[in-house]
Amino acid sequence: MASISTDPLKAHISGFSTDPKEGIIWYRVQSETREDVNWTVERRYSDFQSLHKKLVDSQGINVILPPKKLLGNKDPEFVEKRRELLDTYLRQIIQLLGRNPPPELAIFLNLYDYEILFVLRKLALDIFERGEGFMEHGDSFPISPYQIYGIKVRMKMALPPLDSTDKREDFSHLIDFCTNVKKIDVIGSNIPIPKSTIIPNHFPMDFSPFKSLTGLTFKLINITRLTEVSSVRLTLRRLSVHNSHLESTSQLLLCDTLYKTYDEAGPSHIWPHLDSLNLSNNLLHSVSDLGNLVPNLRHLDLSFNQLSEIFDLTALPYLEQVSYAGNVLFQIHPLPLSFGNIRVLDFSRNQLETLEPFSKLYSLVFLNLSCNRLVDVEEVAHLSQLPCLDHLSLTGNPVASSLDYRVRALAYFGPRAMELALDNEKASLTEIDQISILQAIQKARNTMSHSNYHHRQY
């Protein structure tokens, strides 16, 4: 943790560089709170001058700043000598003011982006200015794992450090916000914060300060760093995890326990109000215990993972919408054995070659099977007895480029052919005429076949 509350702030000038175009000398200032937590900023001599004047005015410091030189100030030997003098000056300033840096020094060292207490002051100011608007409009507030970690650390401090004199940066704004905010987006990163050794995803995330969350989205996080979700488990209605290398649903839903199944964890780990779970764009290969852990789920998005089989979802009686898009499904067993009263189903971008598994999903209204491997239009016959189906997408399959594909596919639906939207389009007048002709021909064939059958009986 980069915090001056536990580790003294240190800073020194580690080097300098020259802008080849402008000829400006930039001194590289490195700050650290621990040996493994440091960051750098680049400052000109004029920045030191400005800092010095502000500290003299506000803090009354009595430290000598190396004097300005008009001629020869870009000579390498002079620049190195100035670097040494500025380094001594900076160390003296840190010795005097490092325990509770004034705003002028904090800005100079860029503490507001790196040191945890100042990161929280910056967040408190942001919440003071924008937080109420986010909650009034129902928008999600963006926050990082580093900030969530900092909030919990700050709450645990037995003796709070000296707070900012700017009341807009008061920590109480953060506590009030965490207690009342409804939606947040946690955006992580495995890349260090620029010019630092601080990697956001290395920090544990404890959500106990959040008491009223109904919507929570994770993006690019380290799922193994979720350590406490018991409070949000009781309030969440919508939970999303994207691009976070999630491998199983239990890894998320049981993230704060050593147990990996519902039978081991027990009913205290149920998410009673969760009705939407979006786990798209991860590495999922296992879906388990959803009926026990999220019994009131209505919307489930498992798209763009590594699922090669269909999992039993019959224990979710309220489930209406499911997406398995963008997985690696090739052969699947009849879906009524795994699905309940699903109304919206997305199996696009897989490797399916037959529609027979969908033939008895009698509650189905919307079915997306685009970009699979369907070749024969006769496969559509398996869907012809689904009474509620009114949207079917087969675009991107080989069958969609076959001769008279739309007319032949829609003809299987009999009188409902005019009501069904195939590939987002209902039948045109011309297609309706062609469908009527095709259905009449088929009816005549069926009649003739039936007549021949009875003739052979006699």
Secondary structure, 3 states (H helix, E strand, C coil): CCCCCCCCCEEEEEEEEECCCCCCEEEEEEEEEECCEEEEEEECHHHHHHHHHHHHHHHCCCCCCCCCCCCCCCCHHHHHHHHHHHHHHHHHHHHHHCCCCCHHHHHHHCHHHHCHHHHHHHHHHHHHHHHHHHHHHCCCEEECHHHHHHHHHHHHCCCCCCCCCCHHHCHHHHHHHHHHCCEEEEECCCCCCCCECCCHHHCCEECCCCCCCCEEEEECCCHHHEEECHHHHCCCCEEEEECCCCCEHHHHHCCCCCCCCHHHHCHHHCCCCCCEEECCCCCCCECCCHHHHCCCCCEEECCCCCCCCCCCCCCCCCCCEEECCCCCCCCCCCHHHCCCCCCEEECCCCCCCCCHHHCCCCCCCEEECCCCCCCCHHHHHHHCCCCCCCEEECCCCHHHHCCCHHHHHHHCCHHHHHCCEECCEECCHHHHHHHHHHHHHHHHHHHHHHHHHHHHHC
